[in-house]
Amino acid sequence: MEFEYLIIFLPLIGSIISGFFGKFLGSRNSEILTSLFVSISSILSFLIFYKVFNESYTNNLDVLTWINSGTFNVNWSIKIDALSSVMLVVVTLVSSIVHIYSIGYMSHDPHKQRFMSYLSLFTFSMLMLVTSDNFLQLFFGWEGVGLCSYFLIGFWFKKESANAAAIKAFVVNRVGDFGFALGIFLIFYLFGTVNYTEVFELIPQSLEKELSFLGINFNAINLVCILLFIGAMGKSAQIFLHTWLPDAMEGPTPVSALIHAATMVTAGVFLVVRCSPIYEYSPLALNIITIVGMSTAFFAATVALAQDDIKKIIAYSTCSQLGYMFFAAGVGAYNVAMFHLFTHAFFKALLFLGSGSVIHSFKDEQNINLMGGVWKKLPYTWVLMIIGTLALTGFPFLSGFYSKDAIIEFAYLRGNTAGYFAAGIGIFTALLTSIYSWRLLFKTFHGNYNNKKLNISSMHESPMVMIIPLIILAIGAIFSGFLFKDLFIGIESSSNFWKNSIFFLEPLSHDHPPSWFIFLTPILVILSIPIAYYIFIKNIKISNNIVNGNLPLYNFLKNKWYFDELYDYLFVNPSKKIGLYFWKKIDSRFIDRFGPDGISALIKNISLLAVKFQNGFIYHYAFVMLLGFSALLTFLILK
C-alpha cells in the first residue's frame, strides 16, 4: 500500500474505532490506539517530505470516483507535491503531539474516548483538505474541519459558555464559507471544472472575462479571488471574521493548540498559497489580502496587550501571526508565508500546551493576574515557555526570527505603497508582540504569588506525558527556522523545492534592505524584554498608571475594539427582533391560528357536535344510520 493512503486514513480509522468501540476498548486503549495511528501517520509524512525534498517526488492518487454527472466529474484524490508535503508534516506532527499530551491533560475526564475520536476525525478532515486536487474535495475537508471544531470547542457541553463559543465559531465560519462556496460555483461556471490543474491552466486565457450583476461589470478573476479570500478570512480569523477565535478557548487546551497552531486556522493561508496561479493575475485581490493581513496583525496585537486570560492572549497572538502570513502572501511572497506557517506551528503549539501545563497546575485558573512566582515550582514548563516566547517574538536565531523578519523584509522589497506600509506595521506589531508575550510570561511565572485559593506548596510540575511533547516542540521552535530557511525561502527555493506547487508570475526580489532596516526589528524585540520586566514586575505602578491614565483606550482594547458589541447591534439584535416579530405576529396569530391550531379546534368542535348523538337512545342511532344510508344511496345514484 502507498504511504499516502496510510497517512490519510489511519487517523480516520482511529477515530471510528475510538468513537464507536471506545466503551469496549476502555479509555486507556482508545488513547493509545488513536495516538499510535496519528503518530504513524506523522512518521510517514516525514518520509514523504524527505522524498519530495530529496527526489522531487510528486504523485496524484485517485482514491475513487466521487461524482460523475454529465460534464461534472470529480475524483477523491491524494495530491502530493511540495506544498501538500509541508502541510502533511505540520498537521500530523502537531496532531500526534496533541494526542499524546491529551493523555495526561484529559486524564480525569470521563469522556476521553469521544475526545480522542474527535481529535483524530479533525486530523483526517485537515489531511483531506491539504491533499485535495480539486476545489470540491477542498471544500469537503474545509467543512469537515469546521464541524469537528464545533464538536471540540463545545466538548464540555454542560458549560453554557462552551456551547455558545461552539455555535459562534460555527456561525461566523458559515459567513466566510458562503463566500468560499460562491467562489467555487463561479469557478465551475467560468471553467466547467473544479480540478486545480485544469482551472489554473485556463486562468491566463480568462483575464478579460467579466460578469454583470445589477448592471455593474466585475472582472471575473478578481471576483473569484475575493470570494475565495472571504472563505480564508473566516477560517483563519482575519479582521471582521475573527470574533470566534478568542471564544474558542472555551474548549480544552489541547483543542486550542490543535486549532490555533497547525490546522484549522492555517487552512485559509494554505488556500491562498494553493491558489497562487489565480491570485498572481489579480493585483486588486493581493492588495486586499495585504491590507486585511496587516490590519489583523496590528489589531490582534493591540487587543492582546489588555487581556488577562492566558489562553486568550495566545489566541490573539495566533490571530496576529496569521495576519503576517496573509500580508506575506499579499505581497507575493507565498513561500515566505508558508515558512512562517511552518515555524509558527512549533512555537505556537508549544505556547498553548505550555499554558495548558500552567492551567493544569493552577487547577483550571486562566487569569495571569492570579498567578505569579511559580517558576521554581514549574521549572520545565517555565523554560519551555521562555523558548516559545523567544521564538514567537522573533528573538535572534530562533525560528520566528527567520520567518517573521523575512516577511517584513520581503514586504519592504515589494517596493509599492502597500508593501512599505505593511513592513512598517509589521515592525510595530513585532514590538507589541514582544511586549504582550513577555507580559504573559513574567506575570505567570515571576513576581509575587497572587492566587489566594490555591496554596503555592501544592503547586507541582505536570507529568512527563505532558512535558515530553513540549520538549519536542521546543526543539522545533529553536531549530526549524535555521534548518529550513534556505529550503523554503532561499534564492533557489522556488525552482528547487516548491517547483510548480507555488506559482510566481514574477520572481521575488532577493535584494537586501538597508542594514538599519534589517537590524531594527531584532533591536526592538531585545529591548522590549527588560522594559516589560521593569513595567510588569519590578515597578508595577508604571503599568497601573498607564492604564489609569488611558482608561478609554484600555477599555477599547479590553473589549476587543467592541467588535462583538457592534455585531450584536448591527446583526444579532435586529435578527432576534425580526424573529420574535414573525413568531408572535405570523407564526402564532396566523399560521398556528389557521393551521394546526385551527384544524385542531375544528375537529374538536365537530367532535363536540358528534358526541351529542351518543345519548343511548336506539332511535337516535337508527336515525343517524338512515341518514348515512340515504347519503350513500344518493351518491351512488348520482354517480
C-alpha positions as CSV (number, residue, x, y, z in Angstrom):
1,M,0.0,0.0,0.0
2,E,1.1,3.5,-0.8
3,F,2.3,5.6,2.2
4,E,-0.2,8.3,1.2
5,Y,-3.2,6.1,1.9
6,L,-2.0,5.3,5.4
7,I,-1.2,8.9,6.2
8,I,-4.7,10.0,5.3
9,F,-6.8,7.0,6.6
10,L,-5.1,6.0,9.8
11,P,-6.5,8.9,11.7
12,L,-10.0,8.2,10.3
13,I,-9.7,4.5,11.4
14,G,-8.6,5.5,14.8
15,S,-11.5,8.0,15.1
16,I,-14.0,5.3,14.1
17,I,-12.6,2.7,16.5
18,S,-12.4,5.1,19.4
19,G,-15.8,6.7,18.7
20,F,-17.9,3.5,18.2
21,F,-16.0,0.9,20.2
22,G,-14.3,3.1,22.9
23,K,-16.5,1.7,25.6
24,F,-15.4,-1.8,24.9
25,L,-11.7,-0.9,24.5
26,G,-11.6,1.3,27.5
27,S,-10.2,4.9,27.8
28,R,-6.5,3.9,28.0
29,N,-6.6,1.6,25.0
30,S,-8.5,4.3,23.0
31,E,-5.9,6.9,23.9
32,I,-3.0,4.6,22.9
33,L,-4.7,3.5,19.7
34,T,-5.6,6.9,18.4
35,S,-2.2,8.4,19.4
36,L,-0.4,5.5,17.8
37,F,-2.3,5.8,14.5
38,V,-1.7,9.6,14.2
39,S,2.0,9.1,15.2
40,I,2.5,6.6,12.4
41,S,0.8,9.0,10.0
42,S,3.3,11.7,11.2
43,I,6.3,9.4,10.7
44,L,5.1,8.5,7.2
45,S,4.5,12.3,6.4
46,F,8.2,12.9,7.2
47,L,9.2,10.2,4.8
48,I,7.0,11.8,2.1
49,F,8.5,15.2,2.9
50,Y,12.0,13.7,2.5
51,K,11.1,12.1,-0.8
52,V,9.8,15.5,-2.1
53,F,12.9,17.3,-0.8
54,N,15.4,14.8,-2.0
55,E,13.9,13.2,-5.1
56,S,11.4,15.9,-6.2
57,Y,8.7,13.4,-5.7
58,T,5.2,14.2,-6.8
59,N,2.1,12.0,-7.0
60,N,-1.6,12.2,-7.6
61,L,-3.6,9.1,-6.4
62,D,-7.2,8.7,-7.3
63,V,-8.9,7.0,-4.3
64,L,-12.3,6.7,-6.0
65,T,-14.6,8.4,-8.5
66,W,-16.7,10.7,-6.3
67,I,-19.1,12.5,-8.7
68,N,-19.7,11.7,-12.3
69,S,-22.7,13.6,-13.6
70,G,-22.7,14.9,-17.2
71,T,-19.7,17.1,-17.6
72,F,-19.1,17.4,-13.9
73,N,-16.5,14.8,-12.9
74,V,-14.8,14.9,-9.5
75,N,-12.4,12.3,-8.0
76,W,-11.4,11.8,-4.4
77,S,-7.7,12.2,-4.8
78,I,-4.5,12.5,-2.8
79,K,-2.2,15.2,-4.3
80,I,1.4,15.1,-3.2
81,D,3.7,18.0,-4.0
82,A,6.0,20.3,-2.0
83,L,3.1,22.4,-0.7
84,S,1.0,19.4,0.5
85,S,4.0,17.6,1.9
86,V,4.8,20.6,4.2
87,M,1.2,20.7,5.4
88,L,1.2,17.0,6.0
89,V,4.3,17.3,8.3
90,V,2.8,20.2,10.1
91,V,-0.6,18.8,10.6
92,T,0.3,15.2,11.6
93,L,3.3,16.3,13.8
94,V,1.3,18.8,15.9
95,S,-1.7,16.5,15.9
96,S,0.3,13.5,17.2
97,I,1.9,15.7,19.9
98,V,-1.6,17.0,20.9
99,H,-2.9,13.4,21.1
100,I,-0.1,12.3,23.4
101,Y,-0.4,15.5,25.5
102,S,-4.1,14.9,25.9
103,I,-3.5,11.5,27.6
104,G,-2.2,13.5,30.6
105,Y,-4.3,16.6,30.3
106,M,-7.6,14.8,29.9
107,S,-6.8,12.0,32.4
108,H,-9.7,12.9,34.7
109,D,-12.3,13.4,32.0
110,P,-14.9,10.7,31.8
111,H,-15.3,11.1,28.0
112,K,-11.8,10.6,26.9
113,Q,-12.7,8.1,24.1
114,R,-15.1,10.6,22.5
115,F,-12.4,13.4,22.8
116,M,-9.7,11.3,21.1
117,S,-12.2,10.3,18.4
118,Y,-12.9,14.0,17.7
119,L,-9.2,14.8,17.6
120,S,-8.5,12.1,15.1
121,L,-11.5,13.0,12.9
122,F,-10.4,16.6,12.9
123,T,-6.9,15.5,11.8
124,F,-8.4,13.4,9.0
125,S,-10.5,16.3,7.8
126,M,-7.5,18.6,7.7
127,L,-5.5,15.9,5.8
128,M,-8.3,15.7,3.3
129,L,-8.2,19.4,2.8
130,V,-4.4,19.7,2.2
131,T,-4.1,16.7,-0.2
132,S,-7.1,17.7,-2.4
133,D,-6.5,18.2,-6.1
134,N,-9.8,19.9,-6.7
135,F,-11.9,22.6,-5.0
136,L,-14.8,20.3,-4.1
137,Q,-12.7,18.0,-2.1
138,L,-11.0,21.0,-0.5
139,F,-14.5,22.3,0.5
140,F,-15.4,18.9,1.9
141,G,-12.3,18.9,4.1
142,W,-12.9,22.5,4.9
143,E,-16.4,21.9,6.2
144,G,-15.2,18.7,8.0
145,V,-12.7,20.8,9.9
146,G,-15.4,23.3,10.8
147,L,-17.8,20.6,12.0
148,C,-15.1,19.0,14.2
149,S,-14.1,22.3,15.6
150,Y,-17.8,22.7,16.7
151,F,-17.5,19.3,18.5
152,L,-14.2,20.1,20.1
153,I,-14.8,23.7,21.2
154,G,-18.1,22.6,22.7
155,F,-16.7,19.4,24.1
156,W,-17.6,20.4,27.7
157,F,-21.2,20.9,26.6
158,K,-22.5,21.3,30.1
159,K,-20.8,24.7,30.2
160,E,-23.1,27.3,28.7
161,S,-20.1,29.4,27.6
162,A,-18.6,26.4,25.7
163,N,-21.9,25.8,23.9
164,A,-22.1,29.5,23.0
165,A,-18.5,29.5,21.8
166,A,-19.0,26.4,19.6
167,I,-22.1,27.9,18.0
168,K,-20.4,31.2,17.4
169,A,-17.4,29.6,15.7
170,F,-19.8,27.6,13.5
171,V,-21.9,30.5,12.5
172,V,-19.1,33.0,11.9
173,N,-17.3,30.5,9.8
174,R,-20.5,29.9,7.8
175,V,-20.3,33.6,6.7
176,G,-16.9,33.1,5.3
177,D,-17.8,29.6,3.9
178,F,-20.7,31.2,2.0
179,G,-18.3,33.4,0.1
180,F,-16.0,30.4,-0.4
181,A,-18.9,28.3,-1.8
182,L,-19.8,31.2,-4.2
183,G,-16.2,31.3,-5.4
184,I,-16.3,27.6,-6.2
185,F,-19.6,27.9,-8.0
186,L,-18.1,30.8,-10.0
187,I,-15.0,28.7,-10.9
188,F,-17.2,25.9,-12.2
189,Y,-19.4,28.4,-14.1
190,L,-16.4,30.0,-15.8
191,F,-14.2,27.0,-16.5
192,G,-16.6,24.0,-16.4
193,T,-14.3,22.2,-13.9
194,V,-13.1,22.4,-10.3
195,N,-9.8,20.5,-10.8
196,Y,-6.8,22.6,-9.8
197,T,-4.7,21.8,-12.8
198,E,-7.4,22.4,-15.3
199,V,-8.6,25.7,-13.7
200,F,-5.0,27.1,-13.3
201,E,-4.2,26.3,-17.0
202,L,-7.3,28.3,-18.1
203,I,-6.6,31.4,-16.0
204,P,-4.3,33.3,-18.4
205,Q,-6.9,32.9,-21.1
206,S,-9.7,34.3,-18.9
207,L,-8.2,37.6,-17.7
208,E,-10.6,39.8,-19.7
209,K,-13.8,37.9,-18.7
210,E,-16.4,40.0,-17.0
211,L,-19.6,39.3,-15.1
212,S,-22.6,41.6,-14.9
213,F,-24.6,42.0,-11.7
214,L,-27.3,44.7,-11.2
215,G,-25.9,46.5,-14.2
216,I,-22.3,46.5,-12.8
217,N,-19.5,44.7,-14.6
218,F,-16.9,42.8,-12.5
219,N,-13.7,41.2,-13.6
220,A,-14.3,37.5,-13.2
221,I,-10.8,36.7,-11.9
222,N,-10.9,39.4,-9.3
223,L,-14.3,38.3,-8.2
224,V,-13.1,34.6,-7.8
225,C,-10.1,35.7,-5.8
226,I,-12.1,37.9,-3.5
227,L,-14.7,35.3,-2.8
228,L,-12.1,32.6,-2.1
229,F,-10.4,35.0,0.2
230,I,-13.6,35.7,2.1
231,G,-13.6,31.9,2.9
232,A,-10.0,32.2,4.0
233,M,-10.8,35.2,6.3
234,G,-13.4,33.1,8.1
235,K,-11.2,30.0,8.7
236,S,-8.1,32.0,9.5
237,A,-9.9,34.5,11.7
238,Q,-8.9,37.7,9.9
239,I,-10.4,41.0,11.0
240,F,-14.2,41.3,10.7
241,L,-14.5,37.5,10.8
242,H,-12.2,36.9,13.7
243,T,-14.6,37.1,16.6
244,W,-15.0,33.3,17.0
245,L,-11.3,32.8,17.7
246,P,-10.9,34.0,21.3
247,D,-14.2,32.4,22.3
248,A,-12.9,29.1,21.0
249,M,-10.6,29.0,24.1
250,E,-13.6,27.5,26.0
251,G,-12.6,24.2,24.6
252,P,-9.9,22.0,26.3
253,T,-6.4,23.4,25.9
254,P,-5.2,20.6,23.5
255,V,-8.1,21.7,21.3
256,S,-6.8,25.3,21.4
257,A,-3.3,24.0,20.4
258,L,-4.6,21.9,17.5
259,I,-6.9,24.5,16.1
260,H,-4.6,27.5,16.5
261,A,-1.2,26.1,15.8
262,A,-1.3,24.0,12.7
263,T,-4.7,23.0,11.4
264,M,-8.0,24.9,11.1
265,V,-6.6,28.5,11.2
266,T,-3.9,27.8,8.7
267,A,-6.4,26.4,6.2
268,G,-7.0,29.9,4.8
269,V,-3.3,30.6,4.3
270,F,-3.0,27.3,2.5
271,L,-5.9,28.1,0.3
272,V,-4.4,31.4,-0.8
273,V,-1.0,29.8,-1.5
274,R,-2.5,26.9,-3.3
275,C,-4.4,29.3,-5.5
276,S,-1.3,31.4,-6.3
277,P,-1.8,30.7,-10.0
278,I,-5.1,32.7,-9.7
279,Y,-4.0,35.4,-7.3
280,E,-0.9,36.3,-9.3
281,Y,-3.2,37.6,-12.0
282,S,-5.3,39.7,-9.6
283,P,-3.3,42.7,-8.2
284,L,-6.5,44.0,-6.7
285,A,-7.1,40.8,-4.6
286,L,-3.4,40.8,-3.5
287,N,-3.7,44.4,-2.3
288,I,-6.9,43.5,-0.4
289,I,-5.1,40.5,1.2
290,T,-2.1,42.7,2.2
291,I,-4.4,45.3,3.8
292,V,-6.5,42.8,5.6
293,G,-3.4,40.8,6.8
294,M,-1.6,43.8,8.2
295,S,-4.8,45.2,9.8
296,T,-5.4,41.9,11.5
297,A,-1.8,41.7,12.7
298,F,-2.0,45.1,14.3
299,F,-5.5,44.8,15.7
300,A,-4.9,41.4,17.4
301,A,-1.6,42.6,18.9
302,T,-3.2,45.7,20.4
303,V,-6.0,43.6,21.9
304,A,-3.6,41.1,23.4
305,L,-2.0,43.9,25.4
306,A,-5.1,44.3,27.5
307,Q,-6.2,40.7,28.0
308,D,-5.7,38.7,31.3
309,D,-6.8,35.2,30.2
310,I,-3.6,33.3,29.4
311,K,-5.2,31.3,26.5
312,K,-6.9,34.4,25.0
313,I,-3.6,36.3,24.9
314,I,-2.1,33.4,23.0
315,A,-5.2,33.2,20.8
316,Y,-4.9,36.8,19.8
317,S,-1.2,36.2,19.1
318,T,-2.3,33.5,16.7
319,C,-4.6,35.9,15.0
320,S,-1.8,38.4,14.7
321,Q,0.7,35.9,13.3
322,L,-1.9,34.8,10.7
323,G,-2.1,38.4,9.7
324,Y,1.7,38.3,9.0
325,M,1.2,35.2,6.8
326,F,-1.5,36.8,4.8
327,F,0.3,40.0,4.1
328,A,3.3,37.9,3.1
329,A,1.0,36.2,0.6
330,G,-0.4,39.6,-0.4
331,V,3.0,40.9,-1.4
332,G,3.5,37.8,-3.5
333,A,5.9,36.0,-1.1
334,Y,3.8,32.8,-0.8
335,N,6.9,30.7,0.1
336,V,7.6,33.1,3.0
337,A,4.0,32.8,4.2
338,M,4.4,29.0,4.2
339,F,7.7,29.3,6.0
340,H,6.1,31.3,8.8
341,L,3.2,28.9,8.9
342,F,5.8,26.1,9.4
343,T,7.8,27.7,12.2
344,H,4.6,29.1,13.8
345,A,3.2,25.6,14.2
346,F,6.1,24.7,16.6
347,F,6.2,27.7,18.9
348,K,2.5,28.4,19.0
349,A,1.7,24.7,19.8
350,L,4.5,25.0,22.5
351,L,2.9,28.1,24.0
352,F,-0.6,26.7,24.0
353,L,0.4,23.3,25.5
354,G,2.7,25.1,27.9
355,S,-0.2,27.3,29.0
356,G,-2.2,24.1,29.5
357,S,0.5,22.8,31.8
358,V,0.2,26.0,33.8
359,I,-3.6,25.8,33.9
360,H,-3.3,22.2,34.9
361,S,-1.1,23.1,37.9
362,F,-3.3,26.1,38.9
363,K,-6.4,23.8,38.9
364,D,-8.0,25.4,35.8
365,E,-7.2,29.0,36.7
366,Q,-6.5,31.1,33.5
367,N,-6.2,34.7,34.8
368,I,-2.5,35.7,34.7
369,N,-3.2,38.2,37.5
370,L,-3.9,35.3,39.8
371,M,-0.6,33.6,39.1
372,G,3.0,34.6,39.5
373,G,6.1,33.4,41.4
374,V,5.9,29.8,40.4
375,W,8.9,29.4,38.1
376,K,10.7,27.3,40.7
377,K,7.7,25.1,41.1
378,L,7.2,24.6,37.3
379,P,10.8,24.7,36.1
380,Y,10.3,22.6,32.9
381,T,7.2,24.5,31.9
382,W,8.9,27.8,32.7
383,V,12.0,27.1,30.5
384,L,9.9,25.7,27.7
385,M,7.5,28.7,27.7
386,I,10.6,31.0,27.6
387,I,11.7,29.2,24.4
388,G,8.3,29.5,22.9
389,T,8.1,33.2,23.8
390,L,11.5,33.9,22.3
391,A,10.6,32.2,19.1
392,L,7.3,34.0,18.8
393,T,8.8,37.4,19.4
394,G,11.4,36.9,16.8
395,F,14.4,36.8,19.1
396,P,17.6,36.4,17.0
397,F,18.4,32.9,15.7
398,L,15.2,31.2,16.9
399,S,12.6,30.0,14.4
400,G,10.3,33.1,14.5
401,F,13.3,35.4,13.8
402,Y,13.9,33.9,10.4
403,S,10.3,33.7,9.2
404,K,8.9,36.9,10.7
405,D,11.8,39.1,9.6
406,A,11.7,37.5,6.2
407,I,8.0,38.6,5.9
408,I,8.9,42.2,6.9
409,E,11.9,42.3,4.5
410,F,10.0,40.9,1.5
411,A,7.2,43.4,2.1
412,Y,9.7,46.2,2.1
413,L,11.3,44.8,-1.1
414,R,8.0,44.8,-2.8
415,G,8.6,48.4,-3.5
416,N,5.0,49.6,-3.6
417,T,2.9,51.6,-1.1
418,A,1.1,48.6,0.3
419,G,4.4,46.8,0.8
420,Y,6.1,49.7,2.6
421,F,3.0,50.2,4.8
422,A,2.8,46.5,5.6
423,A,6.5,46.5,6.5
424,G,6.1,49.4,8.9
425,I,3.0,47.9,10.5
426,G,4.9,44.6,10.7
427,I,7.8,46.2,12.7
428,F,5.5,48.0,15.1
429,T,3.4,44.8,15.6
430,A,6.5,42.8,16.3
431,L,7.3,45.3,19.1
432,L,3.7,44.9,20.5
433,T,4.0,41.1,20.2
434,S,7.2,41.1,22.3
435,I,5.6,43.3,25.0
436,Y,2.4,41.3,25.5
437,S,4.3,38.0,25.2
438,W,6.7,38.9,28.0
439,R,3.9,40.4,30.0
440,L,2.2,37.0,29.9
441,L,5.4,35.1,30.9
442,F,6.5,37.5,33.6
443,K,3.1,37.8,35.2
444,T,2.6,34.0,35.1
445,F,5.9,32.8,36.5
446,H,7.6,35.8,38.2
447,G,6.7,38.5,40.8
448,N,4.5,37.7,43.7
449,Y,2.3,34.6,44.0
450,N,-1.3,36.0,43.7
451,N,-3.6,33.0,44.0
452,K,-5.4,33.0,47.3
453,K,-7.5,29.9,46.5
454,L,-4.5,27.6,46.0
455,N,-1.5,27.2,48.3
456,I,1.8,27.5,46.5
457,S,3.1,24.5,48.3
458,S,0.6,22.4,46.4
459,M,2.0,23.5,43.0
460,H,3.8,20.8,41.1
461,E,5.1,20.2,37.6
462,S,2.9,18.4,35.0
463,P,3.5,14.7,34.3
464,M,6.1,13.7,31.8
465,V,3.4,12.6,29.3
466,M,2.7,16.4,29.1
467,I,6.3,17.7,29.3
468,I,7.9,15.4,26.6
469,P,5.6,16.8,23.8
470,L,6.6,20.3,24.9
471,I,10.3,19.4,24.6
472,I,9.8,18.1,21.1
473,L,8.0,21.3,20.1
474,A,10.7,23.4,21.8
475,I,13.4,21.7,19.6
476,G,11.3,22.7,16.5
477,A,10.9,26.2,17.9
478,I,14.7,26.6,18.2
479,F,16.0,24.9,15.1
480,S,13.2,24.9,12.4
481,G,13.9,28.4,11.2
482,F,17.7,27.9,10.8
483,L,17.4,24.4,9.3
484,F,14.7,25.1,6.7
485,K,15.3,28.8,5.8
486,D,17.2,28.0,2.6
487,L,14.9,25.3,1.6
488,F,11.7,27.4,2.0
489,I,12.9,30.9,1.1
490,G,16.3,30.6,-0.4
491,I,17.2,32.0,-3.8
492,E,16.7,28.7,-5.5
493,S,13.8,27.5,-3.3
494,S,11.1,28.4,-5.9
495,S,12.7,26.2,-8.6
496,N,14.4,23.5,-6.5
497,F,11.8,22.8,-3.8
498,W,8.4,24.4,-4.4
499,K,8.5,23.9,-8.2
500,N,5.0,24.1,-9.6
501,S,3.2,23.9,-6.2
502,I,3.6,27.7,-5.9
503,F,3.3,30.0,-8.9
504,F,5.2,33.2,-9.3
505,L,4.3,35.5,-12.2
506,E,7.5,37.5,-11.5
507,P,10.4,36.2,-9.4
508,L,10.7,37.6,-6.0
509,S,13.4,40.1,-5.3
510,H,16.3,38.8,-3.3
511,D,18.0,42.1,-2.7
512,H,18.8,43.1,0.8
513,P,17.0,46.0,2.5
514,P,19.2,48.7,4.2
515,S,21.2,47.5,7.2
516,W,19.3,49.7,9.6
517,F,16.0,48.2,8.4
518,I,17.3,44.6,8.9
519,F,18.5,45.3,12.5
520,L,15.6,47.4,13.5
521,T,13.1,44.7,14.4
522,P,15.6,42.5,16.4
523,I,16.8,45.5,18.4
524,L,13.2,46.5,19.3
525,V,12.5,42.9,20.3
526,I,15.5,42.6,22.5
527,L,15.0,46.0,24.2
528,S,11.3,45.1,24.9
529,I,12.4,42.3,27.3
530,P,13.9,44.4,30.1
531,I,11.3,47.1,29.6
532,A,8.5,44.6,30.0
533,Y,10.1,43.1,33.1
534,Y,10.5,46.6,34.7
535,I,6.9,47.7,33.9
536,F,5.1,44.5,34.8
537,I,7.2,43.1,37.6
538,K,9.8,45.5,39.0
539,N,7.7,48.6,39.1
540,I,4.1,47.6,38.5
541,K,2.9,51.1,39.4
542,I,4.0,52.2,35.9
543,S,1.7,49.8,34.2
544,N,-1.1,50.8,36.6
545,N,-0.5,54.5,35.9
546,I,-0.5,53.8,32.1
547,V,-3.9,52.0,32.4
548,N,-5.5,54.6,34.8
549,G,-4.2,57.5,32.6
550,N,-5.7,56.0,29.4
551,L,-8.8,54.3,30.6
552,P,-10.9,54.9,27.4
553,L,-8.1,53.4,25.3
554,Y,-7.6,50.5,27.8
555,N,-11.4,49.7,27.8
556,F,-11.4,49.9,24.0
557,L,-8.6,47.3,23.8
558,K,-10.0,45.3,26.7
559,N,-13.3,45.0,24.9
560,K,-11.6,43.9,21.7
561,W,-12.4,47.1,19.8
562,Y,-16.1,46.5,20.5
563,F,-16.5,44.2,17.5
564,D,-18.8,41.9,19.4
565,E,-21.0,44.7,20.6
566,L,-21.0,46.2,17.1
567,Y,-22.1,42.9,15.6
568,D,-24.8,42.5,18.3
569,Y,-26.1,45.9,17.4
570,L,-26.0,45.5,13.6
571,F,-26.9,41.9,13.1
572,V,-27.7,39.8,16.2
573,N,-30.3,42.1,17.9
574,P,-32.1,43.1,14.6
575,S,-32.3,39.4,13.6
576,K,-33.6,38.5,17.0
577,K,-36.3,41.2,16.8
578,I,-37.3,40.2,13.3
579,G,-37.5,36.6,14.5
580,L,-39.7,37.5,17.5
581,Y,-42.0,39.6,15.3
582,F,-42.6,36.7,12.9
583,W,-43.0,34.3,15.7
584,K,-45.6,36.4,17.5
585,K,-47.4,38.0,14.6
586,I,-47.1,35.5,11.8
587,D,-46.5,32.2,13.5
588,S,-48.8,32.4,16.5
589,R,-51.5,34.7,15.1
590,F,-51.7,33.5,11.5
591,I,-50.0,30.2,10.7
592,D,-50.8,28.4,14.0
593,R,-54.3,30.0,14.3
594,F,-55.4,28.9,10.8
595,G,-53.1,25.9,10.6
596,P,-52.6,23.3,13.2
597,D,-54.4,25.2,15.9
598,G,-57.4,26.0,13.6
599,I,-57.6,22.4,12.4
600,S,-57.4,21.1,15.9
601,A,-60.2,23.5,17.0
602,L,-62.4,22.5,14.0
603,I,-62.0,18.8,14.8
604,K,-62.7,19.4,18.5
605,N,-65.9,21.3,17.6
606,I,-67.1,18.6,15.2
607,S,-66.4,16.0,17.9
608,L,-68.5,18.0,20.4
609,L,-71.4,18.1,18.0
610,A,-71.0,14.4,17.2
611,V,-70.9,13.4,20.8
612,K,-74.5,14.7,21.2
613,F,-75.7,11.8,19.2
614,Q,-74.1,9.4,21.8
615,N,-77.0,9.6,24.2
616,G,-78.0,5.9,24.5
617,F,-81.4,6.1,22.6
618,I,-81.7,3.5,19.9
619,Y,-84.0,5.6,17.7
620,H,-81.3,8.3,17.5
621,Y,-78.7,5.7,16.3
622,A,-81.2,4.4,13.8
623,F,-81.9,7.9,12.6
624,V,-78.2,8.5,12.0
625,M,-77.8,5.2,10.2
626,L,-80.7,6.1,8.0
627,L,-79.1,9.5,7.2
628,G,-75.9,7.8,6.3
629,F,-77.6,5.1,4.2
630,S,-79.6,7.8,2.4
631,A,-76.4,9.8,1.6
632,L,-74.6,6.8,0.3
633,L,-77.6,5.8,-1.9
634,T,-77.9,9.3,-3.3
635,F,-74.2,9.4,-4.1
636,L,-74.4,6.0,-6.0
637,I,-77.4,7.1,-8.0
638,L,-75.9,10.4,-9.0
639,K,-72.7,8.7,-9.9
